[in-house]
């Protein structure tokens, strides 16, 4: 465990030091990446992926709903 812990510490220190020494361009690019990820995972999910099974309470009801939806695709 000590060897893997040592590797994890070295990896952590590598990224920590890299982010500390990053230029202003690199920080700006990371901010753009984080904003894009926020838009992709939170904003788009709210508008384009509604909770279709929110009204179902049990796992049995959810599985029956999914099965019915899959079987109705071919009709």
C-alpha positions in Angstrom: 0.0 0.0 0.0 2.9 2.3 0.7 4.1 2.1 -2.9 0.6 3.0 -4.4 0.2 5.7 -1.8 3.5 7.1 -2.8 2.4 7.1 -6.5 -0.8 8.9 -5.6 1.0 11.5 -3.6 3.5 12.1 -6.5 0.6 12.4 -9.0 -1.2 14.8 -6.8 1.9 16.9 -6.3 2.5 16.9 -10.1 -0.9 18.3 -10.9 -0.8 20.7 -7.9 2.5 22.2 -9.0 1.4 22.3 -12.6 -1.7 24.3 -11.8 0.3 26.7 -9.6 2.8 27.4 -12.3 0.2 27.8 -15.0 0.1 30.9 -17.1 -2.9 33.2 -17.4 -3.7 31.7 -20.8 -3.8 28.2 -19.2 -6.1 29.4 -16.4 -8.4 31.1 -18.9 -8.6 27.8 -20.9 -9.5 25.8 -17.8 -12.2 28.3 -16.9 -13.6 27.9 -20.5 -13.5 24.1 -20.1 -15.3 24.2 -16.7 -18.0 26.6 -18.1 -18.6 24.3 -21.1 -18.9 21.2 -18.8 -21.3 23.1 -16.6 -23.5 23.9 -19.6 -23.3 20.4 -20.9 -24.2 18.5 -17.7 -26.5 20.9 -15.9 -28.2 23.4 -18.2 -28.8 21.0 -21.1 -30.1 18.3 -18.8 -32.7 20.6 -17.4 -34.1 21.5 -20.8 -33.6 18.4 -23.0 -33.7 15.4 -20.7 -36.8 15.5 -18.6 -37.4 13.0 -15.8 -39.8 10.7 -17.6 -40.1 8.2 -14.7 -40.4 10.8 -11.9 -44.1 9.9 -11.4 -43.3 6.2 -10.8 -42.6 5.1 -7.2 -41.3 1.5 -7.2 -38.6 -0.2 -9.2 -41.2 -2.7 -10.5 -43.2 0.2 -11.9 -40.1 1.7 -13.5 -39.1 -1.6 -15.1 -42.6 -2.1 -16.5 -42.6 1.4 -17.9 -39.3 0.9 -19.6 -40.4 -2.4 -21.0 -43.6 -0.9 -22.4 -41.7 2.0 -24.0 -39.3 -0.4 -25.6 -42.0 -2.6 -27.0 -44.0 0.4 -28.3 -41.1 1.6 -30.4 -41.6 -1.2 -32.9 -45.3 -0.5 -33.5 
